[in-house]
Amino acid sequence: MEDAGIETDAPIEVVAWTNEEGSRFAPGTMGSMAFSLGSTPDEWLGLRATDGMAFKDALAATLAALPVAERRTLGFPILGYLELHIEQGPALEKENIPIGIVTGVQGTRWLEVTVTGQAAHAGTTQLAFRRDPMVAVTSALHTLYNTIMPGDENARLTVGRIAAYPGSINAIPGSVNLTIDLRHPQTDHLNAMEATVLSAFQASVSVQGCEVDLRRTFDMPPASFSGIVVDSIEQAARELGLRFKPMVSGAFHDALYIARVAPAAMIFVPCRGGLSHNEAEHVEPGHSVAGAQMLFQSTLAVLAILAMNKPNRPNTEGR
């Protein structure tokens, strides 16, 4: 913008949010969530990473490594928000469309399930005397894998972690713990999916003489992005002569939380094979260029409209 001599109607800032993925600390999107809340939830400070480090210690180490960084208050007013990302799915590449314009994000619900039975010797315990939680878990998952996604193309069910305890090769497990990731663009469908999960486990544990505990650990409702911002992104795509496709994001992103406090939307570019969270993740240079052009053009288009329509209120942050 400086090179082109462009002066905007309001300042533009670039942000890198903390822990978007949620792989080391859970939940994900901590930075944008804290910004939208206006504060960091106290319960986050004691969270432990997979390597044992507390979130408060990791945060302190980050701040210490950036001594020249200016401290900012959370939740200051912003005019709008744009985010550019790879699709993390195969649709754009398969349809040979360079740009996805994201109109919203599907809801995500994480469940932690623990099935408890009776640990016993693998060789001496006959079938009639077994209370095997692994049998109960596999039976329930067989039901869920054959009903939830086959019955609804918008539904997603994923078991990302599963562990048996005590974890001995020659012992029937005493308990099995697993996580379930449910996703859908509609809240009522998410509710129905969670009810189906609970019903399937209750049925399977009753047959095996086990018990089940199901706990919801994360609940992010579906969201629709600002129509003004989405329309401005479409206008930018037309001006650049780029084919585009309206899409609902299957993954959650920082834009989801910022959309709660300001008009927001996203731009997707294709990724090879739809792969993401994988070392083979790849974006073609031409798609990267198209995405950058879209972000530039969309920023100008969105800013012009939002600056024209912004409410007359004092803004000490100058956003």
Secondary structure, DSSP 8 states (H G I E B T S, - for coil): -TTTT---SS-------TTSS-SSSSSS-HHHHHHHHTS--GGGTT-B-TTS-BHHHHHHHHHHT-TT-----TT---S-EEEEEE-SSSHHHHHT-SEEEEEEE-EEEEEEEEEE---EETTT--GGG---HHHHHHHHHHHHHTTTTTT-TT-EEE---EEEES--TTEE-SEEEEEEEEEESSHHHHHHHHHHHHHHHHHHHHHHT-EEEEEEEEEE--EE--HHHHHHHHHHHHHHT--EEEEEESS--HHHHHTTTS-EEEEEE--GGG--SSTT----HHHHHHHHHHHHHHHHHHHHHHHHH------TT--
